[in-house]
Amino acid sequence: MSAILFDRRRFLGTTLMALTAGRIGIFGSTAAQVACAAFGSSNQGELPPFDGATGWLNSPPLTAAGLRGQVVLVQFWTYTCINWLRTEPYVRAWNQKYKDHGLMVIGVHSPEFTFEKDLANVRPAATELRVDYPIAVDSDHAIWRAFNNAYWPALYLADAKGTIRYHQFGEGKYDESELMIQRLLTEAGNSGIGDGLVTVDARGVEAAADWDNLRSSENYVGYDRTQNFASPGGAVNAERRSYAVPGELELNHWALAGDWTMHGQGTVLNAAPGRIAYRFHARDLHLVMGPAVRGTPVRFRVRIDGQAPGAAHGLDVDAGGNGTLTEQRLYQLIRQQRPIGDRLFEIEFMDAGAEAFAFTFG
């Protein structure tokens, strides 16, 4: 996969943050606003085939031809993507409400990181995240290319004749998307749909971002795509090195301390202890990470401004900041209450073998 393709998620997340901040005078890029508004309800071509799937979960293989007569919602996702996680309560609710009225929901799992290609990781993640509708496993990105897709998450709606009539990239526009579902189901002759919209009780990592206080965008920890790396001497690719955290970190800059090796996608701790520091401004901080060797837990401790997080701890740590890496996934480490300011986040690993991939915020 090209760097351009993978940067779509970073671009979209940054654009959404810019749009929100622009409303209060911090950003305000017209080009970004146009790009983020890339949704519509005009005809957009035929529903592509799903022939490139490397497997299916929750369903036998499905085909575009076999789906004629049903309204089809296709959403591209990857299980570590915070932007997708925050849309999933709505897609799950639409599936429950409309599946008996002619709607077929298909999740296309197109991985970003190499470990997300492993079905042994995707299957339990889908169960844990309650994705119970059909999943096309798109580990080779063949379906992604067939749709000419460029974003996680991306939602496409096809009518009963197999024509794509609507798409929505990224988070938001939930009312508009559901109204289009209702319109296409009504066109197909389905009755008893009603005109009410779903309500969701999104919690944990699925809760909507605090856009008004979001000043940090996604940043990768691997050598190929990281930004604002501040350890003295800079990053070195594929070489074991001892790194240090500088005395001060600027907002949205980060650093390593200890014996690490930076690879293209992720960075691995060779010997404990090791630390990652990041100055951020957001309610939530997540880190995509896990043990480099499956089945080898890694203990860690989180600090915010040098103190245990207390009430600001995320789902995957306790109030003392303690947690354990058990699998490769997104870990929620910080969820603060207002007021939100610039904070120094630090995570220290007490065991070797931690592998970190990306920071995301909310």
ZILINKA-V520826 format. One record per backbone hydrogen bond with DSSP energy under -0.5 kcal/mol. CO is the residue of the C=O (numbers start at 1). NH is the residue of the N-H. If there is no record, write none. Layout:
BEGIN
((CO,NH) (CO,NH))
END
This chain:
BEGIN
((2,6) (3,7) (5,8) (6,9) (6,10) (7,11) (8,12) (9,13) (10,14) (11,15) (12,16) (13,17) (14,18) (15,19) (16,20) (17,21) (18,22) (19,23) (20,23) (21,24) (21,26) (22,25) (29,33) (30,34) (31,35) (32,36) (33,37) (35,38) (37,39) (40,167) (45,164) (50,53) (55,137) (57,135) (63,67) (64,67) (65,68) (67,70) (71,73) (71,104) (72,74) (72,158) (73,106) (74,156) (75,108) (76,153) (76,154) (77,110) (78,81) (80,82) (81,85) (82,86) (84,87) (84,88) (85,89) (87,90) (87,91) (88,92) (89,93) (90,94) (91,95) (92,96) (93,97) (94,98) (95,99) (98,101) (98,103) (99,102) (102,71) (103,105) (104,73) (105,134) (106,75) (106,108) (107,109) (107,136) (108,77) (108,110) (109,111) (109,138) (113,116) (114,117) (115,118) (117,119) (118,121) (118,122) (119,123) (121,125) (122,126) (123,127) (124,128) (125,129) (126,131) (127,130) (130,132) (134,107) (135,57) (135,137) (136,109) (136,138) (137,54) (137,55) (138,141) (141,145) (142,146) (143,147) (144,149) (145,148) (153,170) (154,76) (155,168) (156,74) (157,165) (157,166) (158,72) (159,162) (160,69) (162,47) (163,159) (164,44) (166,157) (167,40) (168,155) (173,177) (174,178) (175,179) (176,180) (177,181) (178,182) (179,183) (180,184) (181,185) (182,186) (183,187) (184,188) (185,190) (186,189) (200,202) (203,206) (204,207) (209,211) (210,213) (211,214) (213,215) (219,359) (222,225) (222,226) (225,220) (228,254) (231,234) (236,239) (236,262) (239,262) (241,243) (241,260) (243,258) (250,253) (253,279) (254,230) (255,277) (257,275) (258,243) (258,260) (259,270) (259,271) (260,241) (261,268) (262,238) (263,223) (264,224) (264,225) (265,222) (266,263) (267,356) (268,261) (268,270) (269,353) (271,259) (274,349) (275,257) (276,347) (277,255) (278,280) (278,345) (279,252) (280,343) (281,215) (281,216) (283,336) (284,362) (285,333) (285,334) (286,360) (287,289) (287,331) (288,357) (288,358) (289,329) (290,355) (292,294) (293,296) (295,297) (298,325) (299,350) (299,351) (300,323) (301,348) (303,346) (304,307) (307,304) (309,312) (310,313) (312,335) (314,317) (318,321) (319,310) (321,302) (322,318) (323,300) (324,326) (325,298) (327,329) (329,289) (331,287) (331,333) (332,316) (333,314) (334,285) (343,280) (343,345) (344,305) (345,278) (346,303) (347,276) (348,301) (349,273) (349,274) (353,292) (354,269) (355,290) (356,267) (357,221) (357,222) (358,288) (359,219) (360,286) (362,210))
END
